């Protein structure tokens, strides 16, 4: 997955999160301790994994380190 594809996927995840938040609200408890199978369980993991990969890619592109 390219950096641009990862960023696009992150934007899709953000849009879905905002849609759910606007429609139903998001309980802070669910955000920090989501139940098994809850949207936020997979959302947080996927989003964080993508963010880390984008960061690592950006660092490698300019030759710096974290």
CHARMM internal coordinates of N, CA and C (Angstrom, degrees):
IC EDIT
DIST 1 N 1 CA 1.4529
DIST 1 CA 1 C 1.5407
ANGL 1 N 1 CA 1 C 107.74
DIST 1 C 2 N 1.3074
ANGL 1 CA 1 C 2 N 115.52
DIHE 1 N 1 CA 1 C 2 N 130.03
DIST 2 N 2 CA 1.4617
ANGL 1 C 2 N 2 CA 119.96
DIHE 1 CA 1 C 2 N 2 CA 179.65
DIST 2 CA 2 C 1.5341
ANGL 2 N 2 CA 2 C 110.37
DIHE 1 C 2 N 2 CA 2 C -76.28
DIST 2 C 3 N 1.3223
ANGL 2 CA 2 C 3 N 115.15
DIHE 2 N 2 CA 2 C 3 N 166.03
DIST 3 N 3 CA 1.4663
ANGL 2 C 3 N 3 CA 119.57
DIHE 2 CA 2 C 3 N 3 CA 178.23
DIST 3 CA 3 C 1.5243
ANGL 3 N 3 CA 3 C 110.31
DIHE 2 C 3 N 3 CA 3 C -59.44
DIST 3 C 4 N 1.3211
ANGL 3 CA 3 C 4 N 117.26
DIHE 3 N 3 CA 3 C 4 N -42.75
DIST 4 N 4 CA 1.4651
ANGL 3 C 4 N 4 CA 120.39
DIHE 3 CA 3 C 4 N 4 CA 179.87
DIST 4 CA 4 C 1.5277
ANGL 4 N 4 CA 4 C 111.46
DIHE 3 C 4 N 4 CA 4 C -63.88
DIST 4 C 5 N 1.3239
ANGL 4 CA 4 C 5 N 117.81
DIHE 4 N 4 CA 4 C 5 N -38.57
DIST 5 N 5 CA 1.4692
ANGL 4 C 5 N 5 CA 121.16
DIHE 4 CA 4 C 5 N 5 CA 177.64
DIST 5 CA 5 C 1.5266
ANGL 5 N 5 CA 5 C 110.61
DIHE 4 C 5 N 5 CA 5 C -65.53
DIST 5 C 6 N 1.3427
ANGL 5 CA 5 C 6 N 116.04
DIHE 5 N 5 CA 5 C 6 N -39.61
DIST 6 N 6 CA 1.4674
ANGL 5 C 6 N 6 CA 119.55
DIHE 5 CA 5 C 6 N 6 CA 178.19
DIST 6 CA 6 C 1.5301
ANGL 6 N 6 CA 6 C 110.62
DIHE 5 C 6 N 6 CA 6 C -64.26
DIST 6 C 7 N 1.3281
ANGL 6 CA 6 C 7 N 116.35
DIHE 6 N 6 CA 6 C 7 N -42.95
DIST 7 N 7 CA 1.4660
ANGL 6 C 7 N 7 CA 120.56
DIHE 6 CA 6 C 7 N 7 CA 179.08
DIST 7 CA 7 C 1.5228
ANGL 7 N 7 CA 7 C 110.36
DIHE 6 C 7 N 7 CA 7 C -63.82
DIST 7 C 8 N 1.3311
ANGL 7 CA 7 C 8 N 116.84
DIHE 7 N 7 CA 7 C 8 N -41.22
DIST 8 N 8 CA 1.4675
ANGL 7 C 8 N 8 CA 120.81
DIHE 7 CA 7 C 8 N 8 CA 178.45
DIST 8 CA 8 C 1.5277
ANGL 8 N 8 CA 8 C 110.31
DIHE 7 C 8 N 8 CA 8 C -61.80
DIST 8 C 9 N 1.3280
ANGL 8 CA 8 C 9 N 116.99
DIHE 8 N 8 CA 8 C 9 N -42.33
DIST 9 N 9 CA 1.4677
ANGL 8 C 9 N 9 CA 120.49
DIHE 8 CA 8 C 9 N 9 CA 178.99
DIST 9 CA 9 C 1.5293
ANGL 9 N 9 CA 9 C 110.29
DIHE 8 C 9 N 9 CA 9 C -65.18
DIST 9 C 10 N 1.3240
ANGL 9 CA 9 C 10 N 117.53
DIHE 9 N 9 CA 9 C 10 N -39.19
DIST 10 N 10 CA 1.4590
ANGL 9 C 10 N 10 CA 120.91
DIHE 9 CA 9 C 10 N 10 CA 177.26
DIST 10 CA 10 C 1.5256
ANGL 10 N 10 CA 10 C 110.65
DIHE 9 C 10 N 10 CA 10 C -61.66
DIST 10 C 11 N 1.3277
ANGL 10 CA 10 C 11 N 116.60
DIHE 10 N 10 CA 10 C 11 N -40.37
DIST 11 N 11 CA 1.4637
ANGL 10 C 11 N 11 CA 120.72
DIHE 10 CA 10 C 11 N 11 CA 177.82
DIST 11 CA 11 C 1.5260
ANGL 11 N 11 CA 11 C 110.87
DIHE 10 C 11 N 11 CA 11 C -64.81
DIST 11 C 12 N 1.3248
ANGL 11 CA 11 C 12 N 117.11
DIHE 11 N 11 CA 11 C 12 N -39.12
DIST 12 N 12 CA 1.4653
ANGL 11 C 12 N 12 CA 120.85
DIHE 11 CA 11 C 12 N 12 CA 176.99
DIST 12 CA 12 C 1.5289
ANGL 12 N 12 CA 12 C 110.37
DIHE 11 C 12 N 12 CA 12 C -62.29
DIST 12 C 13 N 1.3331
ANGL 12 CA 12 C 13 N 116.42
DIHE 12 N 12 CA 12 C 13 N -43.86
DIST 13 N 13 CA 1.4570
ANGL 12 C 13 N 13 CA 120.69
DIHE 12 CA 12 C 13 N 13 CA 179.06
DIST 13 CA 13 C 1.5285
ANGL 13 N 13 CA 13 C 110.81
DIHE 12 C 13 N 13 CA 13 C -63.55
DIST 13 C 14 N 1.3240
ANGL 13 CA 13 C 14 N 116.76
DIHE 13 N 13 CA 13 C 14 N -42.43
DIST 14 N 14 CA 1.4680
ANGL 13 C 14 N 14 CA 120.45
DIHE 13 CA 13 C 14 N 14 CA 178.48
DIST 14 CA 14 C 1.5226
ANGL 14 N 14 CA 14 C 110.91
DIHE 13 C 14 N 14 CA 14 C -61.67
DIST 14 C 15 N 1.3281
ANGL 14 CA 14 C 15 N 116.45
DIHE 14 N 14 CA 14 C 15 N -42.26
DIST 15 N 15 CA 1.4629
ANGL 14 C 15 N 15 CA 120.38
DIHE 14 CA 14 C 15 N 15 CA 179.47
DIST 15 CA 15 C 1.5210
ANGL 15 N 15 CA 15 C 111.14
DIHE 14 C 15 N 15 CA 15 C -62.63
DIST 15 C 16 N 1.3241
ANGL 15 CA 15 C 16 N 116.59
DIHE 15 N 15 CA 15 C 16 N -42.58
DIST 16 N 16 CA 1.4594
ANGL 15 C 16 N 16 CA 120.55
DIHE 15 CA 15 C 16 N 16 CA 179.12
DIST 16 CA 16 C 1.5291
ANGL 16 N 16 CA 16 C 110.08
DIHE 15 C 16 N 16 CA 16 C -64.63
DIST 16 C 17 N 1.3244
ANGL 16 CA 16 C 17 N 116.99
DIHE 16 N 16 CA 16 C 17 N -42.60
DIST 17 N 17 CA 1.4572
ANGL 16 C 17 N 17 CA 121.31
DIHE 16 CA 16 C 17 N 17 CA 178.08
DIST 17 CA 17 C 1.5272
ANGL 17 N 17 CA 17 C 110.63
DIHE 16 C 17 N 17 CA 17 C -59.37
DIST 17 C 18 N 1.3333
ANGL 17 CA 17 C 18 N 116.45
DIHE 17 N 17 CA 17 C 18 N -47.89
DIST 18 N 18 CA 1.4718
ANGL 17 C 18 N 18 CA 120.36
DIHE 17 CA 17 C 18 N 18 CA -178.62
DIST 18 CA 18 C 1.5244
ANGL 18 N 18 CA 18 C 110.93
DIHE 17 C 18 N 18 CA 18 C -64.44
DIST 18 C 19 N 1.3184
ANGL 18 CA 18 C 19 N 117.41
DIHE 18 N 18 CA 18 C 19 N -37.46
DIST 19 N 19 CA 1.4629
ANGL 18 C 19 N 19 CA 121.03
DIHE 18 CA 18 C 19 N 19 CA 178.25
DIST 19 CA 19 C 1.5221
ANGL 19 N 19 CA 19 C 110.75
DIHE 18 C 19 N 19 CA 19 C -61.83
DIST 19 C 20 N 1.3155
ANGL 19 CA 19 C 20 N 116.39
DIHE 19 N 19 CA 19 C 20 N -46.37
DIST 20 N 20 CA 1.4706
ANGL 19 C 20 N 20 CA 120.85
DIHE 19 CA 19 C 20 N 20 CA 179.31
DIST 20 CA 20 C 1.5202
ANGL 20 N 20 CA 20 C 110.39
DIHE 19 C 20 N 20 CA 20 C -65.88
DIST 20 C 21 N 1.3247
ANGL 20 CA 20 C 21 N 116.41
DIHE 20 N 20 CA 20 C 21 N -41.50
DIST 21 N 21 CA 1.4638
ANGL 20 C 21 N 21 CA 120.10
DIHE 20 CA 20 C 21 N 21 CA -179.84
DIST 21 CA 21 C 1.5286
ANGL 21 N 21 CA 21 C 111.18
DIHE 20 C 21 N 21 CA 21 C -62.25
DIST 21 C 22 N 1.3179
ANGL 21 CA 21 C 22 N 116.91
DIHE 21 N 21 CA 21 C 22 N -43.11
DIST 22 N 22 CA 1.4689
ANGL 21 C 22 N 22 CA 120.76
DIHE 21 CA 21 C 22 N 22 CA 179.82
DIST 22 CA 22 C 1.5218
ANGL 22 N 22 CA 22 C 112.22
DIHE 21 C 22 N 22 CA 22 C -68.16
DIST 22 C 23 N 1.3242
ANGL 22 CA 22 C 23 N 115.97
DIHE 22 N 22 CA 22 C 23 N -38.49
DIST 23 N 23 CA 1.4625
ANGL 22 C 23 N 23 CA 120.48
DIHE 22 CA 22 C 23 N 23 CA -176.33
DIST 23 CA 23 C 1.5295
ANGL 23 N 23 CA 23 C 112.07
DIHE 22 C 23 N 23 CA 23 C -75.03
DIST 23 C 24 N 1.3348
ANGL 23 CA 23 C 24 N 116.64
DIHE 23 N 23 CA 23 C 24 N -50.96
DIST 24 N 24 CA 1.4583
ANGL 23 C 24 N 24 CA 121.18
DIHE 23 CA 23 C 24 N 24 CA -172.16
DIST 24 CA 24 C 1.5218
ANGL 24 N 24 CA 24 C 114.41
DIHE 23 C 24 N 24 CA 24 C -117.53
DIST 24 C 25 N 1.3293
ANGL 24 CA 24 C 25 N 116.70
DIHE 24 N 24 CA 24 C 25 N -11.03
DIST 25 N 25 CA 1.4576
ANGL 24 C 25 N 25 CA 119.15
DIHE 24 CA 24 C 25 N 25 CA -172.02
DIST 25 CA 25 C 1.5216
ANGL 25 N 25 CA 25 C 109.64
DIHE 24 C 25 N 25 CA 25 C 76.28
DIST 25 C 26 N 1.3091
ANGL 25 CA 25 C 26 N 115.75
DIHE 25 N 25 CA 25 C 26 N 160.13
DIST 26 N 26 CA 1.4584
ANGL 25 C 26 N 26 CA 120.08
DIHE 25 CA 25 C 26 N 26 CA 177.68
DIST 26 CA 26 C 1.5175
ANGL 26 N 26 CA 26 C 107.72
DIHE 25 C 26 N 26 CA 26 C -128.77
DIST 26 C 27 N 1.3067
ANGL 26 CA 26 C 27 N 114.47
DIHE 26 N 26 CA 26 C 27 N 121.08
DIST 27 N 27 CA 1.4554
ANGL 26 C 27 N 27 CA 121.31
DIHE 26 CA 26 C 27 N 27 CA 178.57
DIST 27 CA 27 C 1.5293
ANGL 27 N 27 CA 27 C 108.75
DIHE 26 C 27 N 27 CA 27 C -71.37
DIST 27 C 28 N 1.3239
ANGL 27 CA 27 C 28 N 118.61
DIHE 27 N 27 CA 27 C 28 N 129.46
DIST 28 N 28 CA 1.4709
ANGL 27 C 28 N 28 CA 120.15
DIHE 27 CA 27 C 28 N 28 CA 178.61
DIST 28 CA 28 C 1.5288
ANGL 28 N 28 CA 28 C 112.49
DIHE 27 C 28 N 28 CA 28 C -54.89
DIST 28 C 29 N 1.3295
ANGL 28 CA 28 C 29 N 117.04
DIHE 28 N 28 CA 28 C 29 N -34.78
DIST 29 N 29 CA 1.4683
ANGL 28 C 29 N 29 CA 119.92
DIHE 28 CA 28 C 29 N 29 CA 177.64
DIST 29 CA 29 C 1.5218
ANGL 29 N 29 CA 29 C 110.10
DIHE 28 C 29 N 29 CA 29 C -60.21
DIST 29 C 30 N 1.3389
ANGL 29 CA 29 C 30 N 117.40
DIHE 29 N 29 CA 29 C 30 N -44.81
DIST 30 N 30 CA 1.4638
ANGL 29 C 30 N 30 CA 121.01
DIHE 29 CA 29 C 30 N 30 CA 178.65
DIST 30 CA 30 C 1.5232
ANGL 30 N 30 CA 30 C 111.43
DIHE 29 C 30 N 30 CA 30 C -64.35
DIST 30 C 31 N 1.3315
ANGL 30 CA 30 C 31 N 116.50
DIHE 30 N 30 CA 30 C 31 N -35.28
DIST 31 N 31 CA 1.4629
ANGL 30 C 31 N 31 CA 119.64
DIHE 30 CA 30 C 31 N 31 CA -179.50
DIST 31 CA 31 C 1.5245
ANGL 31 N 31 CA 31 C 110.73
DIHE 30 C 31 N 31 CA 31 C -65.92
DIST 31 C 32 N 1.3219
ANGL 31 CA 31 C 32 N 116.79
DIHE 31 N 31 CA 31 C 32 N -45.49
DIST 32 N 32 CA 1.4651
ANGL 31 C 32 N 32 CA 119.84
DIHE 31 CA 31 C 32 N 32 CA -175.53
DIST 32 CA 32 C 1.5207
ANGL 32 N 32 CA 32 C 113.82
DIHE 31 C 32 N 32 CA 32 C -86.39
DIST 32 C 33 N 1.3231
ANGL 32 CA 32 C 33 N 117.48
DIHE 32 N 32 CA 32 C 33 N -25.74
DIST 33 N 33 CA 1.4669
ANGL 32 C 33 N 33 CA 121.02
DIHE 32 CA 32 C 33 N 33 CA 179.00
DIST 33 CA 33 C 1.5249
ANGL 33 N 33 CA 33 C 109.77
DIHE 32 C 33 N 33 CA 33 C -138.18
DIST 33 C 34 N 1.3344
ANGL 33 CA 33 C 34 N 116.81
DIHE 33 N 33 CA 33 C 34 N 67.10
DIST 34 N 34 CA 1.4767
ANGL 33 C 34 N 34 CA 118.85
DIHE 33 CA 33 C 34 N 34 CA -177.50
DIST 34 CA 34 C 1.5274
ANGL 34 N 34 CA 34 C 112.01
DIHE 33 C 34 N 34 CA 34 C -66.97
DIST 34 C 35 N 1.3047
ANGL 34 CA 34 C 35 N 114.94
DIHE 34 N 34 CA 34 C 35 N 144.83
DIST 35 N 35 CA 1.4557
ANGL 34 C 35 N 35 CA 121.08
DIHE 34 CA 34 C 35 N 35 CA 176.52
DIST 35 CA 35 C 1.5296
ANGL 35 N 35 CA 35 C 109.50
DIHE 34 C 35 N 35 CA 35 C -70.20
DIST 35 C 36 N 1.3087
ANGL 35 CA 35 C 36 N 115.98
DIHE 35 N 35 CA 35 C 36 N 156.45
DIST 36 N 36 CA 1.4632
ANGL 35 C 36 N 36 CA 121.00
DIHE 35 CA 35 C 36 N 36 CA 178.16
DIST 36 CA 36 C 1.5217
ANGL 36 N 36 CA 36 C 109.44
DIHE 35 C 36 N 36 CA 36 C -56.36
DIST 36 C 37 N 1.3173
ANGL 36 CA 36 C 37 N 116.24
DIHE 36 N 36 CA 36 C 37 N 130.23
DIST 37 N 37 CA 1.4488
ANGL 36 C 37 N 37 CA 121.68
DIHE 36 CA 36 C 37 N 37 CA 178.34
DIST 37 CA 37 C 1.5230
ANGL 37 N 37 CA 37 C 114.28
DIHE 36 C 37 N 37 CA 37 C 87.38
DIST 37 C 38 N 1.3310
ANGL 37 CA 37 C 38 N 117.75
DIHE 37 N 37 CA 37 C 38 N -8.80
DIST 38 N 38 CA 1.4657
ANGL 37 C 38 N 38 CA 121.55
DIHE 37 CA 37 C 38 N 38 CA 178.57
DIST 38 CA 38 C 1.5310
ANGL 38 N 38 CA 38 C 108.61
DIHE 37 C 38 N 38 CA 38 C -68.58
DIST 38 C 39 N 1.3316
ANGL 38 CA 38 C 39 N 115.97
DIHE 38 N 38 CA 38 C 39 N 144.93
DIST 39 N 39 CA 1.4679
ANGL 38 C 39 N 39 CA 121.39
DIHE 38 CA 38 C 39 N 39 CA 179.10
DIST 39 CA 39 C 1.5304
ANGL 39 N 39 CA 39 C 111.78
DIHE 38 C 39 N 39 CA 39 C -49.00
DIST 39 C 40 N 1.3220
ANGL 39 CA 39 C 40 N 116.80
DIHE 39 N 39 CA 39 C 40 N -41.54
DIST 40 N 40 CA 1.4631
ANGL 39 C 40 N 40 CA 120.16
DIHE 39 CA 39 C 40 N 40 CA -175.29
DIST 40 CA 40 C 1.5232
ANGL 40 N 40 CA 40 C 113.12
DIHE 39 C 40 N 40 CA 40 C -67.33
DIST 40 C 41 N 1.3137
ANGL 40 CA 40 C 41 N 117.25
DIHE 40 N 40 CA 40 C 41 N -25.67
DIST 41 N 41 CA 1.4669
ANGL 40 C 41 N 41 CA 120.07
DIHE 40 CA 40 C 41 N 41 CA 178.48
DIST 41 CA 41 C 1.5223
ANGL 41 N 41 CA 41 C 110.57
DIHE 40 C 41 N 41 CA 41 C -61.39
DIST 41 C 42 N 1.3174
ANGL 41 CA 41 C 42 N 116.37
DIHE 41 N 41 CA 41 C 42 N -50.81
DIST 42 N 42 CA 1.4629
ANGL 41 C 42 N 42 CA 119.85
DIHE 41 CA 41 C 42 N 42 CA -179.24
DIST 42 CA 42 C 1.5235
ANGL 42 N 42 CA 42 C 111.64
DIHE 41 C 42 N 42 CA 42 C -78.57
DIST 42 C 43 N 1.3305
ANGL 42 CA 42 C 43 N 116.91
DIHE 42 N 42 CA 42 C 43 N -32.92
DIST 43 N 43 CA 1.4605
ANGL 42 C 43 N 43 CA 121.11
DIHE 42 CA 42 C 43 N 43 CA 179.65
DIST 43 CA 43 C 1.5250
ANGL 43 N 43 CA 43 C 111.21
DIHE 42 C 43 N 43 CA 43 C -58.43
DIST 43 C 44 N 1.3209
ANGL 43 CA 43 C 44 N 116.64
DIHE 43 N 43 CA 43 C 44 N -52.46
DIST 44 N 44 CA 1.4599
ANGL 43 C 44 N 44 CA 120.42
DIHE 43 CA 43 C 44 N 44 CA -176.36
DIST 44 CA 44 C 1.5205
ANGL 44 N 44 CA 44 C 111.63
DIHE 43 C 44 N 44 CA 44 C -61.43
DIST 44 C 45 N 1.3247
ANGL 44 CA 44 C 45 N 117.26
DIHE 44 N 44 CA 44 C 45 N -42.32
DIST 45 N 45 CA 1.4538
ANGL 44 C 45 N 45 CA 120.23
DIHE 44 CA 44 C 45 N 45 CA -179.32
DIST 45 CA 45 C 1.5232
ANGL 45 N 45 CA 45 C 110.80
DIHE 44 C 45 N 45 CA 45 C -65.55
DIST 45 C 46 N 1.3204
ANGL 45 CA 45 C 46 N 116.99
DIHE 45 N 45 CA 45 C 46 N -49.46
DIST 46 N 46 CA 1.4647
ANGL 45 C 46 N 46 CA 120.02
DIHE 45 CA 45 C 46 N 46 CA -178.66
DIST 46 CA 46 C 1.5286
ANGL 46 N 46 CA 46 C 111.30
DIHE 45 C 46 N 46 CA 46 C -63.11
DIST 46 C 47 N 1.3295
ANGL 46 CA 46 C 47 N 116.58
DIHE 46 N 46 CA 46 C 47 N -44.54
DIST 47 N 47 CA 1.4601
ANGL 46 C 47 N 47 CA 119.86
DIHE 46 CA 46 C 47 N 47 CA -178.43
DIST 47 CA 47 C 1.5306
ANGL 47 N 47 CA 47 C 110.89
DIHE 46 C 47 N 47 CA 47 C -63.70
DIST 47 C 48 N 1.3192
ANGL 47 CA 47 C 48 N 116.89
DIHE 47 N 47 CA 47 C 48 N -45.70
DIST 48 N 48 CA 1.4650
ANGL 47 C 48 N 48 CA 120.20
DIHE 47 CA 47 C 48 N 48 CA 179.57
DIST 48 CA 48 C 1.5240
ANGL 48 N 48 CA 48 C 112.00
DIHE 47 C 48 N 48 CA 48 C -64.51
DIST 48 C 49 N 1.3202
ANGL 48 CA 48 C 49 N 117.11
DIHE 48 N 48 CA 48 C 49 N -40.66
DIST 49 N 49 CA 1.4703
ANGL 48 C 49 N 49 CA 120.47
DIHE 48 CA 48 C 49 N 49 CA 177.72
DIST 49 CA 49 C 1.5276
ANGL 49 N 49 CA 49 C 110.68
DIHE 48 C 49 N 49 CA 49 C -61.60
DIST 49 C 50 N 1.3320
ANGL 49 CA 49 C 50 N 116.47
DIHE 49 N 49 CA 49 C 50 N -44.72
DIST 50 N 50 CA 1.4591
ANGL 49 C 50 N 50 CA 120.55
DIHE 49 CA 49 C 50 N 50 CA 178.92
DIST 50 CA 50 C 1.5282
ANGL 50 N 50 CA 50 C 111.69
DIHE 49 C 50 N 50 CA 50 C -64.13
DIST 50 C 51 N 1.3300
ANGL 50 CA 50 C 51 N 116.57
DIHE 50 N 50 CA 50 C 51 N -43.18
DIST 51 N 51 CA 1.4616
ANGL 50 C 51 N 51 CA 120.61
DIHE 50 CA 50 C 51 N 51 CA -179.62
DIST 51 CA 51 C 1.5278
ANGL 51 N 51 CA 51 C 110.62
DIHE 50 C 51 N 51 CA 51 C -60.69
DIST 51 C 52 N 1.3127
ANGL 51 CA 51 C 52 N 117.08
DIHE 51 N 51 CA 51 C 52 N -41.34
DIST 52 N 52 CA 1.4588
ANGL 51 C 52 N 52 CA 120.83
DIHE 51 CA 51 C 52 N 52 CA 178.86
DIST 52 CA 52 C 1.5274
ANGL 52 N 52 CA 52 C 111.04
DIHE 51 C 52 N 52 CA 52 C -65.71
DIST 52 C 53 N 1.3320
ANGL 52 CA 52 C 53 N 116.91
DIHE 52 N 52 CA 52 C 53 N -41.80
DIST 53 N 53 CA 1.4670
ANGL 52 C 53 N 53 CA 120.41
DIHE 52 CA 52 C 53 N 53 CA 178.84
DIST 53 CA 53 C 1.5263
ANGL 53 N 53 CA 53 C 111.25
DIHE 52 C 53 N 53 CA 53 C -65.09
DIST 53 C 54 N 1.3242
ANGL 53 CA 53 C 54 N 117.41
DIHE 53 N 53 CA 53 C 54 N -39.98
DIST 54 N 54 CA 1.4694
ANGL 53 C 54 N 54 CA 120.84
DIHE 53 CA 53 C 54 N 54 CA 177.96
DIST 54 CA 54 C 1.5329
ANGL 54 N 54 CA 54 C 109.15
DIHE 53 C 54 N 54 CA 54 C -63.15
DIST 54 C 55 N 1.3109
ANGL 54 CA 54 C 55 N 116.52
DIHE 54 N 54 CA 54 C 55 N -43.73
DIST 55 N 55 CA 1.4627
ANGL 54 C 55 N 55 CA 121.07
DIHE 54 CA 54 C 55 N 55 CA 178.85
DIST 55 CA 55 C 1.5299
ANGL 55 N 55 CA 55 C 110.89
DIHE 54 C 55 N 55 CA 55 C -61.00
DIST 55 C 56 N 1.3258
ANGL 55 CA 55 C 56 N 116.88
DIHE 55 N 55 CA 55 C 56 N -47.20
DIST 56 N 56 CA 1.4648
ANGL 55 C 56 N 56 CA 121.09
DIHE 55 CA 55 C 56 N 56 CA 179.59
DIST 56 CA 56 C 1.5300
ANGL 56 N 56 CA 56 C 110.97
DIHE 55 C 56 N 56 CA 56 C -62.76
DIST 56 C 57 N 1.3162
ANGL 56 CA 56 C 57 N 116.81
DIHE 56 N 56 CA 56 C 57 N -40.49
DIST 57 N 57 CA 1.4632
ANGL 56 C 57 N 57 CA 121.22
DIHE 56 CA 56 C 57 N 57 CA 178.74
DIST 57 CA 57 C 1.5189
ANGL 57 N 57 CA 57 C 110.73
DIHE 56 C 57 N 57 CA 57 C -63.97
DIST 57 C 58 N 1.3159
ANGL 57 CA 57 C 58 N 116.69
DIHE 57 N 57 CA 57 C 58 N -44.86
DIST 58 N 58 CA 1.4659
ANGL 57 C 58 N 58 CA 120.76
DIHE 57 CA 57 C 58 N 58 CA 179.87
DIST 58 CA 58 C 1.5270
ANGL 58 N 58 CA 58 C 110.82
DIHE 57 C 58 N 58 CA 58 C -62.06
DIST 58 C 59 N 1.3231
ANGL 58 CA 58 C 59 N 116.76
DIHE 58 N 58 CA 58 C 59 N -42.20
DIST 59 N 59 CA 1.4685
ANGL 58 C 59 N 59 CA 120.10
DIHE 58 CA 58 C 59 N 59 CA 177.82
DIST 59 CA 59 C 1.5207
ANGL 59 N 59 CA 59 C 111.32
DIHE 58 C 59 N 59 CA 59 C -62.59
DIST 59 C 60 N 1.3186
ANGL 59 CA 59 C 60 N 116.91
DIHE 59 N 59 CA 59 C 60 N -42.38
DIST 60 N 60 CA 1.4573
ANGL 59 C 60 N 60 CA 119.34
DIHE 59 CA 59 C 60 N 60 CA -179.09
DIST 60 CA 60 C 1.5264
ANGL 60 N 60 CA 60 C 111.90
DIHE 59 C 60 N 60 CA 60 C -68.83
DIST 60 C 61 N 1.3160
ANGL 60 CA 60 C 61 N 116.70
DIHE 60 N 60 CA 60 C 61 N -31.48
DIST 61 N 61 CA 1.4673
ANGL 60 C 61 N 61 CA 120.53
DIHE 60 CA 60 C 61 N 61 CA 179.03
DIST 61 CA 61 C 1.5302
ANGL 61 N 61 CA 61 C 111.73
DIHE 60 C 61 N 61 CA 61 C -64.74
DIST 61 C 62 N 1.3186
ANGL 61 CA 61 C 62 N 116.28
DIHE 61 N 61 CA 61 C 62 N -35.47
DIST 62 N 62 CA 1.4707
ANGL 61 C 62 N 62 CA 118.23
DIHE 61 CA 61 C 62 N 62 CA -177.85
DIST 62 CA 62 C 1.5309
ANGL 62 N 62 CA 62 C 112.74
DIHE 61 C 62 N 62 CA 62 C -102.77
DIST 62 C 63 N 1.3335
ANGL 62 CA 62 C 63 N 115.51
DIHE 62 N 62 CA 62 C 63 N 0.93
DIST 63 N 63 CA 1.4558
ANGL 62 C 63 N 63 CA 120.04
DIHE 62 CA 62 C 63 N 63 CA 176.11
DIST 63 CA 63 C 1.5083
ANGL 63 N 63 CA 63 C 115.08
DIHE 62 C 63 N 63 CA 63 C 75.66
DIST 63 C 64 N 1.3174
ANGL 63 CA 63 C 64 N 117.74
DIHE 63 N 63 CA 63 C 64 N 24.49
DIST 64 N 64 CA 1.4673
ANGL 63 C 64 N 64 CA 120.08
DIHE 63 CA 63 C 64 N 64 CA 177.50
DIST 64 CA 64 C 1.5244
ANGL 64 N 64 CA 64 C 109.37
DIHE 63 C 64 N 64 CA 64 C -105.62
DIST 64 C 65 N 1.3088
ANGL 64 CA 64 C 65 N 114.66
DIHE 64 N 64 CA 64 C 65 N 176.17
DIST 65 N 65 CA 1.4625
ANGL 64 C 65 N 65 CA 119.06
DIHE 64 CA 64 C 65 N 65 CA 176.94
DIST 65 CA 65 C 1.5163
ANGL 65 N 65 CA 65 C 109.30
DIHE 64 C 65 N 65 CA 65 C -128.07
DIST 65 C 66 N 1.3209
ANGL 65 CA 65 C 66 N 115.42
DIHE 65 N 65 CA 65 C 66 N 161.90
DIST 66 N 66 CA 1.4639
ANGL 65 C 66 N 66 CA 120.26
DIHE 65 CA 65 C 66 N 66 CA -177.92
DIST 66 CA 66 C 1.5001
ANGL 66 N 66 CA 66 C 110.08
DIHE 65 C 66 N 66 CA 66 C -73.57
END
COOR INIT
IC SEED 1 N 1 CA 1 C
IC BUILD
